[in-house]
């Protein structure tokens, strides 16, 4: 088996903390090769579909831009630590129509108390700094905000999604997309400070595996970069930030200027 085939097998066909699924997949390929193919045989990256079918865990970055989750305002890419290591975590935010008469904040996605508090902190920060950030926060007066974390069957908790929540809400209010090559992690305070979190190594490995090229981490977590393999570190652009304004400056795509065609 070629090395590229083994890498794709581990990245897109299996997802676990150990190697049992990887071992079973390799054994399945070898059985089919023994039964059907002439030996010796070379298994390349492109031939995995013939033996195992289509991959189950295709990175979001490999999809066309129009089909990626961040192709609409209000969606940001975060990073989390799970039982299988690091993983990419998406945050979606929407505003209710003022005609519905609903107000307040709705949180879904099986969130724990700490993550719910992070969402309230993010919204409170944007409300109090709307003018400074040039965001139309007055629109929140008569409209409810809904924040959802997909994979609703999976429990989620912890403060490290604070900057992701803030970015998703800022994207929603400004109408600016979040860059699809950017992921982030960090706790946020009411004053906009980005506070340190845990699991930086696992999160950056997950970002690299998902095709992310730019990662934002708290400035106080910068020493954790020493634990990252050099080959992964060289392929990532890591920004160590201390204030949420820095996060928004990097993560949000420039506003699109409407162009009128001359008659």
PyMOL commands that set and color helices and strands:
alter all, ss='L'
color gray80, all
select helices_A, chain A and resi 3-13+20-36+45-52+60-62+65-67+69-71+98-100+113-128+130-133+137-140+162-174+200-209+219-227+230-233+244-251
alter helices_A, ss='H'
color red, helices_A
select strands_A, chain A and resi 75-82+85-95+104-108+144-148+182-184+187-188+194-195+214-218+237-241
alter strands_A, ss='S'
color yellow, strands_A
deselect
rebuild
show_as cartoon
